[in-house]
């Protein structure tokens, strides 16, 4: 037989056409079947939407729960509920561990994203042994409900959780997702005594912050002329704001995914992607409403007004909402891949509130941030896969977070597999270390700009003018004809609502789709993976995605250029009453006389007690002194530090935290005097001193043998405790051989018990 390589072109063509025809038939058969299955999935999605909407309290929690409190029955009602999550089979809850309370965002979607998967925030907390609670909401707000009503309700919820856990070693850890983050931060500022550590994943707190060319969503309010459109939309909705409008705003950020990629991914992989798609759409399509008063306050005071991080908000009973009043550690978890809450908006409030590093410490605040490289906005809450390690480490190290000395830290996570020392002291697969950071380093991330702030301040003033004009000239007429019936009709035509009506079983044509899809499943003929038309399909999809992405980028650039040119105009700023001077474009909180007096009083108290205390205080002071020379606070050292606390059975975590902070401040205010006082605090018994020194050495060496300045500081402590450096070195080496088995068992037992 002749070699095909040398066959005439006519023969090759004759041989290729039948194969190509067969491949075409296979592909189009598969594509037709996929199309029918795709429409059937859309039908199932629409039916699930109406089934979900018919529930009294629709949610997407993957855990069973018991109702604890229903705020709709309160004297000042709100549509919020507190439930206790039932642990899944095989998960043991320790009643002495602090409870976790997850609060979901009311940003257009229904509740449940914080417990959407087994690896979500609730699942991670329960696997770490913590009781778990969830704060959700019903689709419709209560009449007249306000943001302050919600704050009061959440305060009652936390009081109830604290009451249910009298033996818990610490106040509840509260996780506020996205918009729930700023809500719980506001509550913590006026009721700080209710909170343990605060974790706010993907939560915007500084609404004007961002980087030019990257964060276009912050320009939307200014380009649309301010919040008058919010008022109009609420009036057309009969006094309610349709959550589908917020969802549409999110979808507009990524037109390639909204208009093509999401549906194409389902269509091209309909045999395997259907269930995952339906699971997500159950939450994404479950829209909830807000009262006109609620959304107007959010837009005016936060999104456009940006008044939270500047201490300008005051409650109805006269309390100023100042985030500097929060006494619990605050963990800000954000991501560079989040286009809804970029790191600048999640962290900018810190540089808004504080001018110097000492201001954070003087205020007694502990602020931790973690920046993920890629996870998107929703991935921060769901915790599956890429963000799982952060949630695991925050949950398992929540006690360490709670006792960190005041200051600014970054959470740095390294693989446990690469640990040179103390791997047995790590519960998970990652080692977390909290490294001190400065405000200068944070400003390099946030990139604040007075010129940019002046533009947004101009947009705020124009928004106030336009809102006033709308309320005076148009609102009475809009409200006259926009009643409940009109609002229902408008809602049915909303782009986020209409597809559900078209593709559900309410449409008679979809019944035929269901029947055909069932036949397709019986005679499914998927195309072979090597079919060349599949490659062509992928190329066409890539071209469409590229086109939509470029269109989205063009739209974003146009919005940005329009905003910068309009609100950067000196003429417009002058017309709005803004002076072209060195005056800051907005208020920055200063150091009020009462805060100065409080700090001075605390300094005097700590200095007066610098020599008070016993072996426990001396040991912690010694460890803080040595630790100040290291790269940060490591979980391995903290787990060793638990042994010192274990020597004092009656010592609560709060008392331990108070002692640690007192010793930290004593060293910060007058290090030499604090160190000189250590020998006076020690017991006279040499054996007790030796035991304390062994404990200190174990903690210091948990992360590896000390070197450099840490070794010098340890030698100084050894001398203060009555052991020479040479003798101490030999004693340390000799004593470490029999310790590991006992030490590991003790630490693991203590960590398991909380």
N, C-alpha and C positions, 0 to 999 in steps of 0.2 A: 504494500500500500504506500502511496506517495506521502511524503512528509507534508503535514498541513501547513507548515511554515512556508512551503514553496507552492501551495495551491493557488490557482488563478483567483483574482479578486471576485470574479463572477461566482465561483464555487463557494467562496467564503460568504458572500452575500446571500447566496441561496441557502446555505446552512444556517446563517444567523437569523434570518427572518422568522422561521418557525419558532426558534427559541425565544426571540423577542416578543412574538405574538403570544406565546404561552405565558411569559413573564407578565405581559400587560394584562392578560385575562386574570392571572392570579392576583396581581396588585389591585385591580379595580374591583374584583370580587371582595377582597379583604377590605378595601376602603369603603365600599358600600355597606358591608356588614358593620364596620367600625362606626360609620355614620349613624346607622340605626341604633346601635348600642349606646352611642354618645347621646342621642336624643332621649333614649330611655333613661339614662342617668340623669339628664336634666329634668325629666318627668319625676323621677324618684326624689330629686333634690327639692322640687317644688312641693310635692306632697309632704315631704318631711318638714318643710317650712311651715305649712299650715297645721300639721300635727303638733309641732313645737309651739306655735303661737296659741294653740287652743289650751295648752297647759296653764294651770294657775300660776306656777312659778317656773317658767322655762329656764333651763340651764344646760351646760354641757359638762358638768362634773363627771369624772369617771369613778367617783367614790360615793358610797352611800353616806347619808348624813341624817342627823336628828335636829329638828328645829329647837333652838334655845330661846330666841326672842324675835318677835315680829313688831317692827317699829310702826307698822300701820295702825297699831292699837294704842300708841303712845298719846299723851296729851297734846304734844306737838308732833303729829304723825309725819312719817316719811316712808317711802316705798323700799325700805331696806330690811334685810333679815340677817340674823346671826344663826349659823348652824354649826354643830359639832361634827367633824368628819370621823367616820368609823374606819379604823385601820383595816387594811386588807389582811387576808389570811397569812399567818406567818410573821406579821409585824408586831413587835411587842412595844407598848407604850409605857414609859416610865413616868408615873404621876409626879415625881419630884423634879422632873425637868421642866423648864419654863415652857409654857404653851406658845405656839406660833399662830398668828392671826393673819390670814391672807385677805386683802381687800382688793376686789376687782374694779377696773375702771368702768365708769359709765360714760363711754365716749362713742355711743352709737350702737355698740354691740351688746348682746345679752351677757349675763355673768357665766363664769366657769372656766375662763382661760387659765387661771391660776391652778386649776386642778384638772386640766384637760387630758393629761396623760399620766401614766405611772411615774414618769421621771419629772413631772412638773413640781412646782414649789411645795404643794401639799404633800406629794409623795416623798420627796426628798426629806422634808421635815419629819415625817412619821418614821421613815427608815432610820433616822438618827435618834429615835426614841421619844420625840416630842409630841404632846397632845396637839391636835391641829383644829383650828376653827376657820370658817370661811364667812366673809361678809359679801352677800350678793344683793340683788334688787329685782323687783318686778318690772314688767315692761312699761307700766304707766305710773307717772309720779302722782303723789297725793296733791289735791288742790291747794294752791298757795305755798307749796313746799319750796324752801330756799336752801342755799348752801349752808347757812348757819344752822338750819334745822338738821341737816345731815351731820354736821359736826357734833351737835348735841347728842344725836342718836348714836354715833360711833363712840362717844364718850361713855354712854350707858352700856354699850356692848362690852367695852374694855373693862369697865367696873364689874360686870357680870363674870367675865372670864377670870379676872383676878379673884373674885369671890369663890369661884368653882375650884380654884387651885391654891388653897391656903398653904400647902407644903412646898409649892414650887420654888426652886432656887433662883428667883429673879422675876421681874415683871415680864409681861408678854413681849415677844419679838413680833413686831408688826411689819408686814410686807405690803407696800402700797404700789400696785402696778400702774404705770403710765399716769393717767389723770388722778387715780386714787392716791398716787404718791404725794402730789401737792396738797390733797385734801387731808391726809394723815399728818403731813408736816405742819399744816395750819393748826390742827388740833393739838399736836405735840407742843406747839409754841405757847398755847394758852392753858394746856393741862399736862405739863411735863411729867407729873407724878404718876401718870397712867402707863408710861411706856418703858419697855426695855429697849434693846437695840432696834433701830429703824432701818429697813432695807427698802430702797426705792429704785426698782429696776425700770429703766427707760422712762423716767419721770421728768417732764419739763418743768423747770423752776425759774429759769432766766430766759424769757420769751423773745427778747430782741437779739440774743447771742447767736453767732453762727459765723461761717466763713464765706466770703463772697465767692460765687461760682459753685457752691456746694449745697447750700441749705435754702432752697427757694420758698419753702412753705411759709416761712416767717414774713414774707412780703405780701401774702395774700390779702390780709386785712387792709393794708395801705393801698394796694392797687384797686381794690373794690370800693375805696372811699370810706372805709371804717365800718362800724358796727350797725349802721342804719339798715343794712341788708339783713342782718340777723333779726332785728326787730320786725322788718317786713315779713320775713319768712315765718316767724312765730305768729304774727297777726294773721297771715294767710292760713296758718295751721290751727286757727281757733284758740290761740293761747298756748300752743304746744309746739315744740321744735322737733321735727321728724329726725330720728337718729340716722335714717338712711342718707341724709344730707352730709353728715359727718363721714360716713363710710365712703361716699362719693369723693369727698376731699382727699381721703387717703388713697383711693384708687387713682386719682388724677396724678399722683406723684410718679407713677410707673405705668405709662400708657401701653408700653410694649407688653407688660404682663397682663394688664387689665383687658386689653382689646384683642390679644392674640395668644401669648405664651401659656396662660393658665388653661384656656380651652383646648389649645393645640396639644398640650401635654396630655390632657385627658383623652382627646380623640386618638392620638397616635399610640397610646398605651392603655386603651380602654379596658383590656382584659385584666390588667393588674392595678390600675390606678383608681378604679371607680370607688372602692370603699374608702380609700384615703381622702379622695376628693369630697365625698359625701360627708365624711366625718368633720372635715374642716369647714365646709359650707354650712353645716348645722350651726356653727358659731358665727361665722362671718355674715350669714344672711339673717341672723336673729336680731333685728333692730329693736331698739328701745327708745322711748321718747323722753324729752326733758321739758320742764315747765319753761315758759318764756322768761320768767324771772331768773331761773337758774342759768340758762345759756347766755342771757344778756349780761349777767354779773361776771360769768367766766370770760367772755370776750372783752368786755369793757375793762375789767380790773386786772385780768391776767394776760390774755393773748395780745391785746393791743395796748392795754395800760401798763403792763409789766410792773405792777405795784407790790408784788409779794416779796421780792428780794430786797426791797428798799424800806421795809417797815412802814409803808403808807396805809396798810389796811387796818381798819378798826372795826371790831364787832359791834353789834347793836347795843351791848351793855358797856361799851367804852373800853374794851380791852384791845390794846395794840397787838397785832400779830407780828411778832419779831422772832424770826427763826433763830436768833442768838439765844433765846430763852430755852431752847431745847437742851435738856441735860443728858439725853441718851445718846449713845454712839449712832452716827448716821452713816450708812453704807450706800453709796451711789454707784449703781452698776449700769454702765452704758456701753455703747458699741460704735465703732467707726462705720459699721455697716447699717446703722439705723438712720434712715432718712426722715423719720418723724421726730425723734428726739435725739439729735446728734450730741456728742460729748459736750459741746459748747453750751447747749441749753440745759444739759443735766448738771453741769459743774459751775456754770457762770455765776450762780448765786453766791458762791463762796468768796470770789474776788469782789462781788458787789458789797458784801457785808463786812469784809475784813481788809484792812490796809496793811497790817504787819502780822508776821507769824506769831508774835507774842500775844496778839489780840485773841487768837483762837485759844491758846493755852490759858490766858487770863480769864477768859469766859468759861473755862472748864469744859469745852466742847471737844469731842473726838469725832473727826470726820475722815472716812475712808472712801477711796474711790477705786474702781476697777474698770478698765477700758478693754473691751473685747475687740479683736481685730476685724471680725467679719460678720458676726451674727446679726440678723435683721431684727426689727422691732418686736415682732411676735415671738421670735425664738428666745428672747430674753425672759419671757414669762413661762413659755411652755417647758423650757429647760431640757428638751430632748436633744441628745447628741452634742452639738457644738458648745452649748452653754451649760451643760450638765455639771462640769467640774466646779464652776463658780458656785452654783447653788449647793452642791454637796459640801464644799469647803465652808461656805458661810453658815450652813446649818450645823455642821459638826464642830465648828470653832466659835459658836455664838457666845460662849462664856468668855473665851479669850477676847473677842471683840468688845464685850461689855466691860472688861477691866483694863483695857488699854489706857495708858496715860493720855491726857488731853493733847491734841495736836492734829496735824494733817498727815495722813498716811496713804500709800498706795498698796493695794493687795497684789502681791507678786506670787505666782504659782509656778512651781517647778515639779517635774516628774519625780515621784518617790523612788523610781528605779535608779535614778542617778545619785541618790543620797549617799554620801560617804560615811555618815554617822547618824545614829538615832532613827533609822528606818523603822524600828520596832515601836517607836513612839508616835507613828503616823497612822491614823485610822483608815484613810482612803488611799487613792492612787496618786495624790498630789500633795506636795508640801506647800502650805501657805505661809507667807512671811509678810508682815506689815512694815513696810519701809517708810521712814519719815520723808516727807516732801515739804517744799517751801511754796509760798504763794507765788514766787517768781516762776517756779517750774509750772505751776498751774496756769498762770497767765500766758505762758507760751502755748498752752493748749487752747485756752479760751479766746485769746487774741482780742481783748476788749479795745474799743475804739470810740473816742469821744465824738468824732465826726459821724460815725455810723449811728451812735446813740442820738445825736441831734436830729438825724433824719427820722428815726422812729418816734422821737418826741414830737416832731412836726406832724407825723401821721396820727399820733394820739390826739393832738389838738384838733386836727381837721375832722377826725372821727367824732369828737364831741360836738363840733359845730353841725356836721351833717346829721347826726342823730337828733339833735335839737330841732333842726329844720324839718326832718321827717315827722317827728312827734307833733310838731305844731301844724304843719301844712297837709300832711297826707294820712297820718295814722287814723284820725277820726273817720275818714271816708273808707279806708281799707277795712276797719273793724265793722263798719256798718253793713257791708255785704259779705264778709268772710265769716260765715257761721260754721257750725259743726258739720252740716251736710257738705258745704263747699270744701272743708278741710278733708273730709273722707274722699271726695272725688279727686282732689289734688294729690292725695296720698296714693291713690290707685294708679295715677299716671306717673308717679315718681320712677325714674330709671332704675332705682334699686328695688322697686316693688313690682313693676309691670311684668318683667320676665317670669316671675313666679305664677302670675295669673295665666300667662300664655302657655306655659309648659306643664301645668298641673293637670290632673284628671278633670278639672272643671272645663277644660277644653276638650270637646268630644273627639277631635282628631288625634289626641294623644293616646286614646284607648287603642287605636289601630297601631300606633307606634309600639305600644307595650306588647301587642300580639305578635307583630313582626319581629321584635327583639327576642321574644321567647323562641321563635322558630330559628332565628340566627344562632342562638346559643346551642340549639340541638344540632345544627349543621355548620358549625363554625369552621372556616377555612382560612386560618391566618397565613399570610404571605411568608415565604422563606426569608431569613435575614439577609441573604446575599442578593436579593432582588435589586437590580440597579435603580428601579423607580423609587425605592425607599431612600436611597441616597439623594435622588433628585428632590424628593419630598422634604428632606432635611435642609437642602440648599435653599429651597423656596421659603421655608420657614425662617431660616437665618436671614434671608434678604428682607422679609417682612419685619422681623424683630429689629434689624438694623435701621430700617426706615422709621419705624415708630420710635425707637430710641433717639434718633436724630431729631425727629419732630418734637419729642419731649424736651430734649436739651435746648432746642431753639425756643420753645415756649418758655422754659425756665429762664433762659438768658434774656428774653424779651421782657419778662416780668421784672427781673432784677434791674435791667437797664432803665425801665420805665420808673421803677420805684426810686432808684438812686438819683435819676435826673430830676424827677418831680420834687421829691422831698429834700433833695440836697440844694435846691434853688434858694439862694439868699433872699430873693424877692418873696417867694412863698413863705419862707420862715419869718420874714419881717411882717407880712400880712397877717400871720398867725400870732403875732405878738412876741416872737422869740428874738431876743437881742443877740446880735453878733458880737459876743464878748467871751471872756474866759469863764463865764458862769457855767457850771455843769449843766448839761441838758436835762438831767433829772436828779432827784434827791439821792444822796448816799448817806446811810445812817452814820451818825457820829457817835462819839462816846458821851452818853448822857451823864449828868452829874450823879444820878443815883447809881449808875453802873460803876463809875469811878469810885464812889464811896464804898460800894460793895466789894470791889476788888481790893481796895486798900484795907478794908476790915479783914478780909480773908488772909491777906499777906501778914498782917499783924498777928492773927490767930496762929498761923502756921509757924511763924518765927518764935512765938512764945512757947510752942509745944515741941520745939526741935529736939529736946533731950528727953521727951516723954516716950513711954513705951517700953516693951520688953524685948525678948529674943525674936519674936515674930516680926515686930517693926524693924529691928536691927537687920534681920535676914533679908527682908524685902528691900530695905534701903540699900543694902549692899548689892543685891542683884540688879536693882534699877541703876545704880552707879556703874556697874560693869556693863550692863546692857546698853547704856547710852553711847558706848564706844563702838557698838556693833552696827551691822547693816540694817537692823530692824528687829521686830519682835517675831520670833519663830514659834510655830505651834509645838515643835518638839520641846523647846525650853519651857513652854507653858504647861505641857503635860507633865514634865518633871516638877514644875512649880506646884502642881496639885498635891504633891507629897508633903510640902511644907504646910499647906492648908489642912491636909489630912491629919497632921499632928494636933490640930485644934478642932475637935469634932463639932463643937457648938458654933463655930465660925460660919456665918452665912456668906453667900457670894457677895451680897451687897456690902457687908462689913469688910470682907476681903478687898473689894474694889475701893472702898473708902480709905483703907489703910494704904493700899498701893498708891493712890493718888496723893495722899498726904506726904508720903515719902518722896514721891516724884517732885512735888512742889518744894519740899524742904531742900532737896538737892539743887533745884533750879534757882531758888532764891539766894541761898548761901551754902555752896557746896562744901567749903572747908569747915564751917561750923557744923553742918549736918554729919560729916564724916567724923569729926572730932568727938561728937556725942555718942557714937556707936559703942565704944567700950563701956560707957556708963549705963547703957541699956541692956548689957549682957548679964546673964547669970554668973555667979562666982564659981559655980561647979565646972571644972575643966572638961568633964565628960559631956556636959550639955553644950559647951562651946564647940567641942570637937564634932558632935553630932550635927550642929548647925552648919559648921564649916563643910562637912561632907555633903550636906544638902545643897549648899551654895555651889560647890564644885560640880555636883551632878547636873544641876541646872545649866551652868555655864558651859559644860562640856557636852551637853546633849546635841549641839549642832556641830561638834568637832572640837578638837583641842584648841584652846584660845591662843591667839598670837598677837603680836604688836601691842597696841594700846590696851586691848582687852586683857592680855596677859599681865601687863603692868598694873592695871587696875585690880585684877584679881590678887596679885601679890600684895598690893596695899591693903586689901581687905583681910587677907591672911594675917598680915602683921597686926591689924587692928583687933582681930579676934584672938591674937595671942599665939599664932603659929608662924614660925619663920618660913621664908619662901622655900628654902631647900628642904626643910623638914616636911613642909606642906606638900611639896611635889612628890616626895617619896611616899608619904602617907596616902596621897591620892592614888598613885599607881598601885600600891599594895591593896587598897580597899576596893578597887574597882573590879578585881577578879571574881569575887564571889557574888557581886551584886546583880548582874544582869537578869537572871531568872526571877529573882524576887522582885526586882525593880519593874520588869515588864509585866509581871502578873499584877502587881499593885497598881501600876498606872492604868492597865487595861480595865481592872475592876473598878477603879475610881471613875474612869471615863464612861464606862457602861452605866454606872450608878448616877452619873451626872455631877 
